[in-house]
Amino acid sequence: MINKNKTIKSNLVQGKRLNVFVLFLVLSFLISLLVKLSNTYTQTLKFELVPTQLLSNEVLISNASKSIKVTLSGKGFELLKYYIYPPKIEVDFSQLNKDKALYYWTERSQFEHIINYFDEKITLKSINPDTILYPYDRQFIKKIPVEIAVKSSFAVGYDLVQPFRSEPDSITLMGPESVLKTINAVRTKTTTFTAVNTTINKVVGLDIKNKSNQLTYSHKKVSIHAEVDKFTEGTVSVPVTIVNVPENLTINFFPKEIRVLFYTSLKAYNSVKAHQFSVECDFNALTTDNKYLNPLLVTQPKTVKTAKLETTEFEYVITPKND
């Protein structure tokens, strides 16, 4: 029991000695720090420049932030806050000189303004660089079309009634004239549709990740629409017309009608009529090497998606007209 009490007392004494030693180290460090912070130092610090008061119809061409290095002299206490909380120095563009392409920030013209960001006890030794150029341009507005990027496949028997369209079909950009001149359209992000058998309505983003970040977009998303219906094939017999036949000649040909195979939606099938198609042969296309007339499908109804002629050539006989 006696030995146990001696051990406890020994541990308490050692613990107190350790605490005193730690306290001594902390006090020594604080005193050393206070001594150092009381000394005068000359340090160069970096500060960001923030543009202000730029004309509403102008825009800086580069969004990269500008900064200056300022050499300061003062007590450690006074300099410490500029390490921890460096101020952002505003640049009043209404006070800068400019030409048709550049604003000119100069150390000489801005020195007094920059001094105001530091305490009176701080001495401002130098500013580097002494000149900073800000390229700018006039801000313009331009309307450009939206191009739809789609990969689509349809269920058996289904197809598009009309091509894909977007809402809106164009957007407005605002930015530097020099940048807008290079942009004539904007594409949607590529969207894939598979085994489609119903009408499509989908909101998609515009592919603007590679465009200049100096541009403002009226829209960053559009709606893609497409009417989808079941499709079928049909045929009609269409009379053939020969054009550009000389007045002194008569041309006889066979057959007089050609079957046209067409592809259309079930909804529009019954409205498709033969008179909505026209087939022509051009007499001027005949040569000594060409013994056949080659018909062309000249017109077809808008409701027909595709159409083709069942016959692509036929025989003819040319005779002179009797006076």
Buried (B, 14 or more C-beta within 10 A) or exposed (E): EEEEEEEEEEEEEEEEEEEEEEEEEEEEEEEEEEEEBEEEBEBEEEBEBEBEEBEEEBBBBEEEEBBBEBBBBBBBEBBEEBEEEBBEBEBEBEEBEEEEEBBEBBBEEBEEEBEEBBEEEBEBEEBEEEEBEBEBBEBBEBEBBBBBBBEBEBEEEBBBBEEBBBEEEBBEBBBBEBBBEEBEEBEBEEBEBEEBEEEBEEEBEBBBEEBBEBBEBEBEEBBBBBBBBBBEEBEBEBEBEBEEBEEEEEBEBEEEBBBBEBBBBEEBBEEBEBEBBBBBBBBEEBEEEEEEBBBEBEEBBEBBBEBEBEBEEBEBEEEEEEE
